[in-house]
Amino acid sequence: MELDVFARFHAAPGQEERMAQVLREQARAVRLEPGCLYIQPARAKREPARFFLFSRWTDEPAFQVHADLDATDRFISTMEQL
């Protein structure tokens, strides 16, 4: 059964463009991972500091492999700083 994942982020003042860049880079890398069917970042039009990341995985185990990657840990750490 496919798994859809939705994440929401809010950038600190002055960090909006950096967050947008990090999300684009992450999406490009994740698209190459086995089990990733779709990933797309988005930015709210009315709240430019609010971002979203939508992804679809072949199944929960495929997403868990992604979640356990060092690259995913680095992404989360970066997003927490922004």
N, C-alpha and C positions, 0 to 999 in steps of 0.2 A: 504494500500500500504506500503510495506517495506521501511525502511529508512536506507541508508548506510551513515556512518560518517567516515571521514578520518581526522586525526589530525597529525600535524608535529611538532616536538620539536627539539631544538638544545641545547645541554648541554654546560654549561660553562666549561672552562678548569679545569680538575681535578674532575668534577662531573659526568663523563660518566657512571661509574659503579653504582653509586647511582641512577642515572636516570633509568638505565636498571632495577635495582631492584624494584624501585617504579612502573614502568610500568608493570612488571610481577605481583606484588602484586595487583595492580589495576585491571588487567585483570582477575585474579583469583576471586576477589570479585565481579566484574561486571557480570561475567558469571552466577552467581547465581540470578541475578536480574530478576524479571518478565519482559518479553518483549525483553530481550537480546537474539538474535539468534546466535550471533557470536561476539567474540572480540579477537584480536590478536595483540600484539606489535611486532615490527620489528626494526632492526637496520641496517643502511646503511653499506655495506661492505667497500666502498671506503671512507666514512666519518664517522668514529666511534662515533662522537659526535652528529650525526643526527639520530633521532628516529621517528617512525611512529606508529600510533595506528589506526587500522581498526575495525569498529564495524558495525553490522547489527541489526536493531531493527524491531519488528513486525510492528510498525508504529510510526509516529511522536509523538503522545501523550505518548507512552511508553518511548521514548527517553527523552521527557520533564520531566517525573517523575524522571528519572535518573539524568538529569541535575539539578533538584531542590534539590537533596539530600545533606545533610551536608557532607557526605563522598566525594561527587564530588567536593564540594567547597574546602575541605581540599586537595584533589588531585591537583586541579588547583593551589592552593596556594603553595604547595610543588614544583610543576613543575616550577612555576615562580621563585622560589628561586634557583633552580638548573640550 
